[in-house]
Amino acid sequence: MIYINCPYCGERNEDEFVYGGDIEHRRPEDPASMTDAEWCEYIYTVPNVKGWATEHWWHVRGCNRWITIQRNSASNEVRTAKGESDHG
Ligand SMILES: [Zn+2]
């Protein structure tokens, strides 16, 4: 169990959030220009860093906002949380 300090709601249980992925794993700008192999690589090869990673989380059972946290995937320690202005 991890606790995430939402910048809008305070510290909450992870059950209130939905994991949104590693911040470095961005959707390609022009998927239509990609080969099928490149598209499959994007879809199925997801970063899975052991250690610190910066991740998107959606506070779906709280403020309904996207936030960014740093989480250690080995220990589940959470360091920082901030709001994301580019998501609804
Ligand atoms: Zn929140």
PDB file of the backbone (N, CA, C, O) and the ligand in Angstrom, with CONECT records:
HET     ZN  A 101       1
ATOM      1  N   MET A   1       0.848  -1.183   0.000  1.00  0.00           N
ATOM      2  CA  MET A   1       0.000   0.000   0.000  1.00  0.00           C
ATOM      3  C   MET A   1       0.888   1.238   0.000  1.00  0.00           C
ATOM      4  O   MET A   1       1.840   1.337   0.774  1.00  0.00           O
ATOM      5  N   ILE A   2       0.567   2.157  -0.860  1.00  0.00           N
ATOM      6  CA  ILE A   2       1.297   3.418  -0.849  1.00  0.00           C
ATOM      7  C   ILE A   2       0.318   4.561  -0.607  1.00  0.00           C
ATOM      8  O   ILE A   2      -0.885   4.448  -0.842  1.00  0.00           O
ATOM      9  N   TYR A   3       0.878   5.646  -0.136  1.00  0.00           N
ATOM     10  CA  TYR A   3       0.105   6.860   0.073  1.00  0.00           C
ATOM     11  C   TYR A   3       0.674   7.944  -0.820  1.00  0.00           C
ATOM     12  O   TYR A   3       1.888   8.129  -0.902  1.00  0.00           O
ATOM     13  N   ILE A   4      -0.211   8.652  -1.481  1.00  0.00           N
ATOM     14  CA  ILE A   4       0.181   9.709  -2.400  1.00  0.00           C
ATOM     15  C   ILE A   4      -0.340  11.032  -1.853  1.00  0.00           C
ATOM     16  O   ILE A   4      -1.517  11.181  -1.525  1.00  0.00           O
ATOM     17  N   ASN A   5       0.589  11.991  -1.769  1.00  0.00           N
ATOM     18  CA  ASN A   5       0.210  13.308  -1.265  1.00  0.00           C
ATOM     19  C   ASN A   5      -0.267  14.161  -2.437  1.00  0.00           C
ATOM     20  O   ASN A   5       0.525  14.829  -3.103  1.00  0.00           O
ATOM     21  N   CYS A   6      -1.580  14.125  -2.675  1.00  0.00           N
ATOM     22  CA  CYS A   6      -2.163  14.910  -3.766  1.00  0.00           C
ATOM     23  C   CYS A   6      -2.010  16.397  -3.421  1.00  0.00           C
ATOM     24  O   CYS A   6      -2.345  16.804  -2.309  1.00  0.00           O
ATOM     25  N   PRO A   7      -1.506  17.216  -4.363  1.00  0.00           N
ATOM     26  CA  PRO A   7      -1.322  18.644  -4.064  1.00  0.00           C
ATOM     27  C   PRO A   7      -2.645  19.374  -3.836  1.00  0.00           C
ATOM     28  O   PRO A   7      -2.652  20.490  -3.318  1.00  0.00           O
ATOM     29  N   TYR A   8      -3.773  18.749  -4.220  1.00  0.00           N
ATOM     30  CA  TYR A   8      -5.074  19.401  -4.060  1.00  0.00           C
ATOM     31  C   TYR A   8      -5.857  18.853  -2.864  1.00  0.00           C
ATOM     32  O   TYR A   8      -6.647  19.576  -2.257  1.00  0.00           O
ATOM     33  N   CYS A   9      -5.640  17.578  -2.525  1.00  0.00           N
ATOM     34  CA  CYS A   9      -6.473  16.911  -1.516  1.00  0.00           C
ATOM     35  C   CYS A   9      -5.704  16.466  -0.271  1.00  0.00           C
ATOM     36  O   CYS A   9      -6.320  16.150   0.748  1.00  0.00           O
ATOM     37  N   GLY A  10      -4.382  16.435  -0.333  1.00  0.00           N
ATOM     38  CA  GLY A  10      -3.602  15.937   0.780  1.00  0.00           C
ATOM     39  C   GLY A  10      -3.280  14.462   0.599  1.00  0.00           C
ATOM     40  O   GLY A  10      -3.487  13.899  -0.476  1.00  0.00           O
ATOM     41  N   GLU A  11      -2.774  13.842   1.655  1.00  0.00           N
ATOM     42  CA  GLU A  11      -2.330  12.452   1.568  1.00  0.00           C
ATOM     43  C   GLU A  11      -3.526  11.503   1.471  1.00  0.00           C
ATOM     44  O   GLU A  11      -4.445  11.551   2.289  1.00  0.00           O
ATOM     45  N   ARG A  12      -3.490  10.643   0.455  1.00  0.00           N
ATOM     46  CA  ARG A  12      -4.590   9.707   0.216  1.00  0.00           C
ATOM     47  C   ARG A  12      -4.030   8.335  -0.135  1.00  0.00           C
ATOM     48  O   ARG A  12      -2.894   8.197  -0.590  1.00  0.00           O
ATOM     49  N   ASN A  13      -4.855   7.338   0.091  1.00  0.00           N
ATOM     50  CA  ASN A  13      -4.542   5.959  -0.233  1.00  0.00           C
ATOM     51  C   ASN A  13      -4.468   5.783  -1.752  1.00  0.00           C
ATOM     52  O   ASN A  13      -5.213   6.425  -2.493  1.00  0.00           O
ATOM     53  N   GLU A  14      -3.573   4.915  -2.207  1.00  0.00           N
ATOM     54  CA  GLU A  14      -3.427   4.702  -3.649  1.00  0.00           C
ATOM     55  C   GLU A  14      -4.694   4.188  -4.313  1.00  0.00           C
ATOM     56  O   GLU A  14      -4.854   4.339  -5.524  1.00  0.00           O
ATOM     57  N   ASP A  15      -5.617   3.570  -3.534  1.00  0.00           N
ATOM     58  CA  ASP A  15      -6.872   3.060  -4.090  1.00  0.00           C
ATOM     59  C   ASP A  15      -7.720   4.172  -4.724  1.00  0.00           C
ATOM     60  O   ASP A  15      -8.606   3.887  -5.528  1.00  0.00           O
ATOM     61  N   GLU A  16      -7.454   5.427  -4.368  1.00  0.00           N
ATOM     62  CA  GLU A  16      -8.212   6.538  -4.935  1.00  0.00           C
ATOM     63  C   GLU A  16      -7.660   6.976  -6.291  1.00  0.00           C
ATOM     64  O   GLU A  16      -8.251   7.825  -6.959  1.00  0.00           O
ATOM     65  N   PHE A  17      -6.528   6.398  -6.696  1.00  0.00           N
ATOM     66  CA  PHE A  17      -5.838   6.845  -7.908  1.00  0.00           C
ATOM     67  C   PHE A  17      -5.808   5.749  -8.965  1.00  0.00           C
ATOM     68  O   PHE A  17      -5.967   4.564  -8.671  1.00  0.00           O
ATOM     69  N   VAL A  18      -5.601   6.180 -10.194  1.00  0.00           N
ATOM     70  CA  VAL A  18      -5.351   5.277 -11.312  1.00  0.00           C
ATOM     71  C   VAL A  18      -3.979   5.630 -11.874  1.00  0.00           C
ATOM     72  O   VAL A  18      -3.686   6.790 -12.161  1.00  0.00           O
ATOM     73  N   TYR A  19      -3.151   4.609 -12.024  1.00  0.00           N
ATOM     74  CA  TYR A  19      -1.805   4.799 -12.576  1.00  0.00           C
ATOM     75  C   TYR A  19      -1.910   5.199 -14.034  1.00  0.00           C
ATOM     76  O   TYR A  19      -2.628   4.566 -14.807  1.00  0.00           O
ATOM     77  N   GLY A  20      -1.192   6.256 -14.412  1.00  0.00           N
ATOM     78  CA  GLY A  20      -1.254   6.762 -15.779  1.00  0.00           C
ATOM     79  C   GLY A  20      -0.005   6.544 -16.593  1.00  0.00           C
ATOM     80  O   GLY A  20       0.069   6.983 -17.741  1.00  0.00           O
ATOM     81  N   GLY A  21       0.977   5.877 -16.026  1.00  0.00           N
ATOM     82  CA  GLY A  21       2.168   5.549 -16.788  1.00  0.00           C
ATOM     83  C   GLY A  21       3.356   6.441 -16.500  1.00  0.00           C
ATOM     84  O   GLY A  21       3.253   7.478 -15.845  1.00  0.00           O
ATOM     85  N   ASP A  22       4.496   5.993 -17.021  1.00  0.00           N
ATOM     86  CA  ASP A  22       5.748   6.724 -16.873  1.00  0.00           C
ATOM     87  C   ASP A  22       5.677   8.001 -17.711  1.00  0.00           C
ATOM     88  O   ASP A  22       5.198   7.977 -18.845  1.00  0.00           O
ATOM     89  N   ILE A  23       6.145   9.093 -17.160  1.00  0.00           N
ATOM     90  CA  ILE A  23       6.042  10.386 -17.847  1.00  0.00           C
ATOM     91  C   ILE A  23       6.878  10.422 -19.126  1.00  0.00           C
ATOM     92  O   ILE A  23       6.595  11.210 -20.028  1.00  0.00           O
ATOM     93  N   GLU A  24       7.897   9.580 -19.208  1.00  0.00           N
ATOM     94  CA  GLU A  24       8.753   9.549 -20.395  1.00  0.00           C
ATOM     95  C   GLU A  24       8.112   8.784 -21.555  1.00  0.00           C
ATOM     96  O   GLU A  24       8.556   8.916 -22.696  1.00  0.00           O
ATOM     97  N   HIS A  25       7.076   7.988 -21.282  1.00  0.00           N
ATOM     98  CA  HIS A  25       6.433   7.162 -22.302  1.00  0.00           C
ATOM     99  C   HIS A  25       5.293   7.951 -22.938  1.00  0.00           C
ATOM    100  O   HIS A  25       4.125   7.714 -22.632  1.00  0.00           O
ATOM    101  N   ARG A  26       5.630   8.884 -23.818  1.00  0.00           N
ATOM    102  CA  ARG A  26       4.637   9.777 -24.420  1.00  0.00           C
ATOM    103  C   ARG A  26       4.097   9.198 -25.729  1.00  0.00           C
ATOM    104  O   ARG A  26       4.800   8.503 -26.463  1.00  0.00           O
ATOM    105  N   ARG A  27       2.839   9.506 -25.993  1.00  0.00           N
ATOM    106  CA  ARG A  27       2.236   9.088 -27.263  1.00  0.00           C
ATOM    107  C   ARG A  27       2.976   9.786 -28.405  1.00  0.00           C
ATOM    108  O   ARG A  27       3.231  10.988 -28.323  1.00  0.00           O
ATOM    109  N   PRO A  28       3.323   9.057 -29.463  1.00  0.00           N
ATOM    110  CA  PRO A  28       4.017   9.674 -30.597  1.00  0.00           C
ATOM    111  C   PRO A  28       3.184  10.797 -31.215  1.00  0.00           C
ATOM    112  O   PRO A  28       1.954  10.742 -31.234  1.00  0.00           O
ATOM    113  N   GLU A  29       3.879  11.810 -31.717  1.00  0.00           N
ATOM    114  CA  GLU A  29       3.212  12.975 -32.312  1.00  0.00           C
ATOM    115  C   GLU A  29       2.383  12.594 -33.540  1.00  0.00           C
ATOM    116  O   GLU A  29       1.280  13.110 -33.721  1.00  0.00           O
ATOM    117  N   ASP A  30       2.900  11.695 -34.387  1.00  0.00           N
ATOM    118  CA  ASP A  30       2.235  11.353 -35.637  1.00  0.00           C
ATOM    119  C   ASP A  30       2.205   9.830 -35.818  1.00  0.00           C
ATOM    120  O   ASP A  30       3.007   9.279 -36.572  1.00  0.00           O
ATOM    121  N   PRO A  31       1.280   9.152 -35.127  1.00  0.00           N
ATOM    122  CA  PRO A  31       1.232   7.686 -35.220  1.00  0.00           C
ATOM    123  C   PRO A  31       1.045   7.168 -36.649  1.00  0.00           C
ATOM    124  O   PRO A  31       1.515   6.077 -36.971  1.00  0.00           O
ATOM    125  N   ALA A  32       0.367   7.933 -37.507  1.00  0.00           N
ATOM    126  CA  ALA A  32       0.106   7.484 -38.877  1.00  0.00           C
ATOM    127  C   ALA A  32       1.392   7.326 -39.682  1.00  0.00           C
ATOM    128  O   ALA A  32       1.428   6.576 -40.657  1.00  0.00           O
ATOM    129  N   SER A  33       2.442   8.027 -39.278  1.00  0.00           N
ATOM    130  CA  SER A  33       3.698   7.946 -40.024  1.00  0.00           C
ATOM    131  C   SER A  33       4.578   6.791 -39.534  1.00  0.00           C
ATOM    132  O   SER A  33       5.649   6.546 -40.089  1.00  0.00           O
ATOM    133  N   MET A  34       4.133   6.095 -38.511  1.00  0.00           N
ATOM    134  CA  MET A  34       4.946   5.011 -37.938  1.00  0.00           C
ATOM    135  C   MET A  34       4.681   3.693 -38.658  1.00  0.00           C
ATOM    136  O   MET A  34       3.597   3.463 -39.194  1.00  0.00           O
ATOM    137  N   THR A  35       5.691   2.840 -38.657  1.00  0.00           N
ATOM    138  CA  THR A  35       5.495   1.485 -39.170  1.00  0.00           C
ATOM    139  C   THR A  35       4.712   0.688 -38.127  1.00  0.00           C
ATOM    140  O   THR A  35       4.609   1.098 -36.972  1.00  0.00           O
ATOM    141  N   ASP A  36       4.167  -0.445 -38.541  1.00  0.00           N
ATOM    142  CA  ASP A  36       3.469  -1.305 -37.580  1.00  0.00           C
ATOM    143  C   ASP A  36       4.407  -1.750 -36.466  1.00  0.00           C
ATOM    144  O   ASP A  36       3.998  -1.834 -35.308  1.00  0.00           O
ATOM    145  N   ALA A  37       5.655  -2.035 -36.804  1.00  0.00           N
ATOM    146  CA  ALA A  37       6.636  -2.477 -35.811  1.00  0.00           C
ATOM    147  C   ALA A  37       6.916  -1.370 -34.791  1.00  0.00           C
ATOM    148  O   ALA A  37       7.025  -1.629 -33.593  1.00  0.00           O
ATOM    149  N   GLU A  38       7.032  -0.119 -35.291  1.00  0.00           N
ATOM    150  CA  GLU A  38       7.270   1.012 -34.374  1.00  0.00           C
ATOM    151  C   GLU A  38       6.065   1.219 -33.458  1.00  0.00           C
ATOM    152  O   GLU A  38       6.220   1.501 -32.269  1.00  0.00           O
ATOM    153  N   TRP A  39       4.851   1.076 -34.025  1.00  0.00           N
ATOM    154  CA  TRP A  39       3.637   1.250 -33.214  1.00  0.00           C
ATOM    155  C   TRP A  39       3.545   0.155 -32.139  1.00  0.00           C
ATOM    156  O   TRP A  39       3.226   0.439 -30.985  1.00  0.00           O
ATOM    157  N   CYS A  40       3.824  -1.082 -32.525  1.00  0.00           N
ATOM    158  CA  CYS A  40       3.812  -2.182 -31.560  1.00  0.00           C
ATOM    159  C   CYS A  40       4.854  -1.962 -30.471  1.00  0.00           C
ATOM    160  O   CYS A  40       4.608  -2.256 -29.302  1.00  0.00           O
ATOM    161  N   GLU A  41       6.007  -1.448 -30.851  1.00  0.00           N
ATOM    162  CA  GLU A  41       7.052  -1.153 -29.873  1.00  0.00           C
ATOM    163  C   GLU A  41       6.543  -0.135 -28.852  1.00  0.00           C
ATOM    164  O   GLU A  41       6.761  -0.294 -27.651  1.00  0.00           O
ATOM    165  N   TYR A  42       5.861   0.916 -29.332  1.00  0.00           N
ATOM    166  CA  TYR A  42       5.318   1.930 -28.430  1.00  0.00           C
ATOM    167  C   TYR A  42       4.244   1.331 -27.511  1.00  0.00           C
ATOM    168  O   TYR A  42       4.244   1.586 -26.307  1.00  0.00           O
ATOM    169  N   ILE A  43       3.340   0.543 -28.076  1.00  0.00           N
ATOM    170  CA  ILE A  43       2.216   0.007 -27.310  1.00  0.00           C
ATOM    171  C   ILE A  43       2.649  -1.020 -26.267  1.00  0.00           C
ATOM    172  O   ILE A  43       2.203  -0.979 -25.120  1.00  0.00           O
ATOM    173  N   TYR A  44       3.522  -1.942 -26.675  1.00  0.00           N
ATOM    174  CA  TYR A  44       3.808  -3.095 -25.818  1.00  0.00           C
ATOM    175  C   TYR A  44       5.106  -3.018 -25.034  1.00  0.00           C
ATOM    176  O   TYR A  44       5.303  -3.799 -24.103  1.00  0.00           O
ATOM    177  N   THR A  45       5.997  -2.099 -25.384  1.00  0.00           N
ATOM    178  CA  THR A  45       7.244  -1.977 -24.634  1.00  0.00           C
ATOM    179  C   THR A  45       7.115  -0.777 -23.709  1.00  0.00           C
ATOM    180  O   THR A  45       7.382   0.362 -24.091  1.00  0.00           O
ATOM    181  N   VAL A  46       6.705  -1.062 -22.501  1.00  0.00           N
ATOM    182  CA  VAL A  46       6.437  -0.022 -21.520  1.00  0.00           C
ATOM    183  C   VAL A  46       7.631   0.076 -20.570  1.00  0.00           C
ATOM    184  O   VAL A  46       8.146  -0.947 -20.117  1.00  0.00           O
ATOM    185  N   PRO A  47       8.076   1.305 -20.264  1.00  0.00           N
ATOM    186  CA  PRO A  47       9.196   1.438 -19.312  1.00  0.00           C
ATOM    187  C   PRO A  47       8.854   0.791 -17.975  1.00  0.00           C
ATOM    188  O   PRO A  47       7.744   0.944 -17.465  1.00  0.00           O
ATOM    189  N   ASN A  48       9.797   0.082 -17.426  1.00  0.00           N
ATOM    190  CA  ASN A  48       9.598  -0.580 -16.134  1.00  0.00           C
ATOM    191  C   ASN A  48      10.897  -0.479 -15.344  1.00  0.00           C
ATOM    192  O   ASN A  48      11.589  -1.469 -15.109  1.00  0.00           O
ATOM    193  N   VAL A  49      11.198   0.740 -14.949  1.00  0.00           N
ATOM    194  CA  VAL A  49      12.455   1.042 -14.275  1.00  0.00           C
ATOM    195  C   VAL A  49      12.433   0.498 -12.855  1.00  0.00           C
ATOM    196  O   VAL A  49      11.435   0.636 -12.148  1.00  0.00           O
ATOM    197  N   LYS A  50      13.526  -0.118 -12.440  1.00  0.00           N
ATOM    198  CA  LYS A  50      13.670  -0.481 -11.030  1.00  0.00           C
ATOM    199  C   LYS A  50      14.356   0.689 -10.351  1.00  0.00           C
ATOM    200  O   LYS A  50      15.515   0.993 -10.630  1.00  0.00           O
ATOM    201  N   GLY A  51      13.633   1.336  -9.463  1.00  0.00           N
ATOM    202  CA  GLY A  51      14.172   2.524  -8.792  1.00  0.00           C
ATOM    203  C   GLY A  51      13.232   3.697  -9.023  1.00  0.00           C
ATOM    204  O   GLY A  51      12.026   3.512  -9.187  1.00  0.00           O
ATOM    205  N   TRP A  52      13.781   4.889  -9.036  1.00  0.00           N
ATOM    206  CA  TRP A  52      12.966   6.097  -9.136  1.00  0.00           C
ATOM    207  C   TRP A  52      12.463   6.331 -10.551  1.00  0.00           C
ATOM    208  O   TRP A  52      13.220   6.260 -11.519  1.00  0.00           O
ATOM    209  N   ALA A  53      11.175   6.610 -10.648  1.00  0.00           N
ATOM    210  CA  ALA A  53      10.553   6.947 -11.926  1.00  0.00           C
ATOM    211  C   ALA A  53       9.567   8.084 -11.681  1.00  0.00           C
ATOM    212  O   ALA A  53       9.008   8.216 -10.592  1.00  0.00           O
ATOM    213  N   THR A  54       9.366   8.893 -12.698  1.00  0.00           N
ATOM    214  CA  THR A  54       8.372   9.969 -12.628  1.00  0.00           C
ATOM    215  C   THR A  54       7.133   9.496 -13.374  1.00  0.00           C
ATOM    216  O   THR A  54       7.206   9.082 -14.531  1.00  0.00           O
ATOM    217  N   GLU A  55       5.990   9.566 -12.689  1.00  0.00           N
ATOM    218  CA  GLU A  55       4.778   8.927 -13.205  1.00  0.00           C
ATOM    219  C   GLU A  55       3.559   9.857 -13.149  1.00  0.00           C
ATOM    220  O   GLU A  55       3.480  10.758 -12.315  1.00  0.00           O
ATOM    221  N   HIS A  56       2.621   9.609 -14.059  1.00  0.00           N
ATOM    222  CA  HIS A  56       1.309  10.268 -14.034  1.00  0.00           C
ATOM    223  C   HIS A  56       0.355   9.414 -13.188  1.00  0.00           C
ATOM    224  O   HIS A  56       0.345   8.188 -13.305  1.00  0.00           O
ATOM    225  N   TRP A  57      -0.430  10.055 -12.354  1.00  0.00           N
ATOM    226  CA  TRP A  57      -1.505   9.375 -11.614  1.00  0.00           C
ATOM    227  C   TRP A  57      -2.742  10.259 -11.686  1.00  0.00           C
ATOM    228  O   TRP A  57      -2.656  11.483 -11.586  1.00  0.00           O
ATOM    229  N   TRP A  58      -3.895   9.618 -11.861  1.00  0.00           N
ATOM    230  CA  TRP A  58      -5.175  10.322 -11.947  1.00  0.00           C
ATOM    231  C   TRP A  58      -5.918  10.111 -10.635  1.00  0.00           C
ATOM    232  O   TRP A  58      -6.172   8.973 -10.241  1.00  0.00           O
ATOM    233  N   HIS A  59      -6.265  11.194  -9.959  1.00  0.00           N
ATOM    234  CA  HIS A  59      -6.983  11.101  -8.683  1.00  0.00           C
ATOM    235  C   HIS A  59      -8.479  10.979  -8.962  1.00  0.00           C
ATOM    236  O   HIS A  59      -9.259  11.901  -8.723  1.00  0.00           O
ATOM    237  N   VAL A  60      -8.842   9.823  -9.468  1.00  0.00           N
ATOM    238  CA  VAL A  60     -10.205   9.591  -9.956  1.00  0.00           C
ATOM    239  C   VAL A  60     -11.247   9.589  -8.833  1.00  0.00           C
ATOM    240  O   VAL A  60     -12.397   9.956  -9.078  1.00  0.00           O
ATOM    241  N   ARG A  61     -10.886   9.191  -7.624  1.00  0.00           N
ATOM    242  CA  ARG A  61     -11.848   9.177  -6.508  1.00  0.00           C
ATOM    243  C   ARG A  61     -11.607  10.347  -5.562  1.00  0.00           C
ATOM    244  O   ARG A  61     -11.940  10.279  -4.379  1.00  0.00           O
ATOM    245  N   GLY A  62     -11.033  11.406  -6.088  1.00  0.00           N
ATOM    246  CA  GLY A  62     -10.764  12.604  -5.300  1.00  0.00           C
ATOM    247  C   GLY A  62     -11.090  13.833  -6.124  1.00  0.00           C
ATOM    248  O   GLY A  62     -12.247  14.086  -6.460  1.00  0.00           O
ATOM    249  N   CYS A  63     -10.058  14.591  -6.442  1.00  0.00           N
ATOM    250  CA  CYS A  63     -10.247  15.857  -7.160  1.00  0.00           C
ATOM    251  C   CYS A  63     -10.394  15.680  -8.663  1.00  0.00           C
ATOM    252  O   CYS A  63     -10.651  16.653  -9.373  1.00  0.00           O
ATOM    253  N   ASN A  64     -10.237  14.461  -9.162  1.00  0.00           N
ATOM    254  CA  ASN A  64     -10.380  14.156 -10.595  1.00  0.00           C
ATOM    255  C   ASN A  64      -9.315  14.869 -11.435  1.00  0.00           C
ATOM    256  O   ASN A  64      -9.554  15.190 -12.599  1.00  0.00           O
ATOM    257  N   ARG A  65      -8.146  15.114 -10.847  1.00  0.00           N
ATOM    258  CA  ARG A  65      -7.065  15.781 -11.566  1.00  0.00           C
ATOM    259  C   ARG A  65      -5.898  14.826 -11.755  1.00  0.00           C
ATOM    260  O   ARG A  65      -5.747  13.846 -11.026  1.00  0.00           O
ATOM    261  N   TRP A  66      -5.070  15.138 -12.763  1.00  0.00           N
ATOM    262  CA  TRP A  66      -3.840  14.396 -13.001  1.00  0.00           C
ATOM    263  C   TRP A  66      -2.727  15.040 -12.207  1.00  0.00           C
ATOM    264  O   TRP A  66      -2.623  16.265 -12.143  1.00  0.00           O
ATOM    265  N   ILE A  67      -1.892  14.208 -11.600  1.00  0.00           N
ATOM    266  CA  ILE A  67      -0.736  14.705 -10.870  1.00  0.00           C
ATOM    267  C   ILE A  67       0.495  13.922 -11.316  1.00  0.00           C
ATOM    268  O   ILE A  67       0.389  12.860 -11.930  1.00  0.00           O
ATOM    269  N   THR A  68       1.644  14.463 -10.997  1.00  0.00           N
ATOM    270  CA  THR A  68       2.918  13.806 -11.283  1.00  0.00           C
ATOM    271  C   THR A  68       3.603  13.504  -9.959  1.00  0.00           C
ATOM    272  O   THR A  68       3.702  14.361  -9.081  1.00  0.00           O
ATOM    273  N   ILE A  69       4.072  12.271  -9.834  1.00  0.00           N
ATOM    274  CA  ILE A  69       4.809  11.904  -8.624  1.00  0.00           C
ATOM    275  C   ILE A  69       6.120  11.241  -9.026  1.00  0.00           C
ATOM    276  O   ILE A  69       6.291  10.803 -10.164  1.00  0.00           O
ATOM    277  N   GLN A  70       7.032  11.176  -8.078  1.00  0.00           N
ATOM    278  CA  GLN A  70       8.220  10.361  -8.225  1.00  0.00           C
ATOM    279  C   GLN A  70       8.035   9.185  -7.278  1.00  0.00           C
ATOM    280  O   GLN A  70       7.824   9.363  -6.078  1.00  0.00           O
ATOM    281  N   ARG A  71       8.119   7.967  -7.843  1.00  0.00           N
ATOM    282  CA  ARG A  71       7.905   6.759  -7.041  1.00  0.00           C
ATOM    283  C   ARG A  71       9.054   5.796  -7.285  1.00  0.00           C
ATOM    284  O   ARG A  71       9.483   5.572  -8.417  1.00  0.00           O
ATOM    285  N   ASN A  72       9.538   5.234  -6.180  1.00  0.00           N
ATOM    286  CA  ASN A  72      10.569   4.204  -6.281  1.00  0.00           C
ATOM    287  C   ASN A  72       9.860   2.872  -6.476  1.00  0.00           C
ATOM    288  O   ASN A  72       9.166   2.405  -5.573  1.00  0.00           O
ATOM    289  N   SER A  73      10.025   2.258  -7.635  1.00  0.00           N
ATOM    290  CA  SER A  73       9.295   1.033  -7.952  1.00  0.00           C
ATOM    291  C   SER A  73       9.740  -0.150  -7.100  1.00  0.00           C
ATOM    292  O   SER A  73       9.014  -1.139  -7.002  1.00  0.00           O
ATOM    293  N   ALA A  74      10.904  -0.073  -6.490  1.00  0.00           N
ATOM    294  CA  ALA A  74      11.381  -1.165  -5.640  1.00  0.00           C
ATOM    295  C   ALA A  74      10.827  -1.051  -4.224  1.00  0.00           C
ATOM    296  O   ALA A  74      10.495  -2.063  -3.608  1.00  0.00           O
ATOM    297  N   SER A  75      10.724   0.178  -3.699  1.00  0.00           N
ATOM    298  CA  SER A  75      10.296   0.359  -2.300  1.00  0.00           C
ATOM    299  C   SER A  75       8.905   0.978  -2.187  1.00  0.00           C
ATOM    300  O   SER A  75       8.330   0.988  -1.098  1.00  0.00           O
ATOM    301  N   ASN A  76       8.344   1.500  -3.296  1.00  0.00           N
ATOM    302  CA  ASN A  76       7.076   2.235  -3.335  1.00  0.00           C
ATOM    303  C   ASN A  76       7.114   3.530  -2.534  1.00  0.00           C
ATOM    304  O   ASN A  76       6.064   4.075  -2.193  1.00  0.00           O
ATOM    305  N   GLU A  77       8.313   4.033  -2.228  1.00  0.00           N
ATOM    306  CA  GLU A  77       8.428   5.343  -1.594  1.00  0.00           C
ATOM    307  C   GLU A  77       8.026   6.415  -2.611  1.00  0.00           C
ATOM    308  O   GLU A  77       8.424   6.362  -3.775  1.00  0.00           O
ATOM    309  N   VAL A  78       7.231   7.389  -2.153  1.00  0.00           N
ATOM    310  CA  VAL A  78       6.791   8.485  -3.015  1.00  0.00           C
ATOM    311  C   VAL A  78       7.447   9.760  -2.518  1.00  0.00           C
ATOM    312  O   VAL A  78       7.347  10.091  -1.336  1.00  0.00           O
ATOM    313  N   ARG A  79       8.130  10.491  -3.425  1.00  0.00           N
ATOM    314  CA  ARG A  79       8.871  11.680  -3.017  1.00  0.00           C
ATOM    315  C   ARG A  79       8.117  12.982  -3.201  1.00  0.00           C
ATOM    316  O   ARG A  79       8.049  13.789  -2.274  1.00  0.00           O
ATOM    317  N   THR A  80       7.559  13.200  -4.356  1.00  0.00           N
ATOM    318  CA  THR A  80       6.928  14.499  -4.606  1.00  0.00           C
ATOM    319  C   THR A  80       5.640  14.294  -5.378  1.00  0.00           C
ATOM    320  O   THR A  80       5.446  13.272  -6.036  1.00  0.00           O
ATOM    321  N   ALA A  81       4.786  15.255  -5.291  1.00  0.00           N
ATOM    322  CA  ALA A  81       3.564  15.245  -6.090  1.00  0.00           C
ATOM    323  C   ALA A  81       3.267  16.662  -6.502  1.00  0.00           C
ATOM    324  O   ALA A  81       3.362  17.585  -5.694  1.00  0.00           O
ATOM    325  N   LYS A  82       2.908  16.838  -7.757  1.00  0.00           N
ATOM    326  CA  LYS A  82       2.516  18.157  -8.231  1.00  0.00           C
ATOM    327  C   LYS A  82       1.383  18.000  -9.238  1.00  0.00           C
ATOM    328  O   LYS A  82       1.216  16.942  -9.844  1.00  0.00           O
ATOM    329  N   GLY A  83       0.620  19.052  -9.403  1.00  0.00           N
ATOM    330  CA  GLY A  83      -0.477  19.037 -10.340  1.00  0.00           C
ATOM    331  C   GLY A  83       0.021  19.163 -11.755  1.00  0.00           C
ATOM    332  O   GLY A  83       1.125  19.652 -11.996  1.00  0.00           O
ATOM    333  N   GLU A  84      -0.793  18.722 -12.692  1.00  0.00           N
ATOM    334  CA  GLU A  84      -0.457  18.830 -14.113  1.00  0.00           C
ATOM    335  C   GLU A  84      -1.462  19.765 -14.754  1.00  0.00           C
ATOM    336  O   GLU A  84      -2.657  19.472 -14.796  1.00  0.00           O
ATOM    337  N   SER A  85      -0.977  20.884 -15.250  1.00  0.00           N
ATOM    338  CA  SER A  85      -1.872  21.863 -15.830  1.00  0.00           C
ATOM    339  C   SER A  85      -2.333  21.490 -17.225  1.00  0.00           C
ATOM    340  O   SER A  85      -3.293  22.077 -17.726  1.00  0.00           O
ATOM    341  N   ASP A  86      -1.672  20.518 -17.879  1.00  0.00           N
ATOM    342  CA  ASP A  86      -2.028  20.189 -19.253  1.00  0.00           C
ATOM    343  C   ASP A  86      -3.056  19.075 -19.348  1.00  0.00           C
ATOM    344  O   ASP A  86      -3.345  18.608 -20.450  1.00  0.00           O
ATOM    345  N   HIS A  87      -3.611  18.639 -18.241  1.00  0.00           N
ATOM    346  CA  HIS A  87      -4.671  17.630 -18.251  1.00  0.00           C
ATOM    347  C   HIS A  87      -5.883  18.200 -17.549  1.00  0.00           C
ATOM    348  O   HIS A  87      -5.766  19.066 -16.682  1.00  0.00           O
ATOM    349  N   GLY A  88      -7.069  17.698 -17.938  1.00  0.00           N
ATOM    350  CA  GLY A  88      -8.307  18.174 -17.336  1.00  0.00           C
ATOM    351  C   GLY A  88      -8.403  17.769 -15.964  1.00  0.00           C
ATOM    352  O   GLY A  88      -9.386  18.084 -15.295  1.00  0.00           O
TER     353      GLY A  88
HETATM  354 ZN    ZN A 101      -6.640  15.075  -5.446  1.00  0.00          ZN2+
END
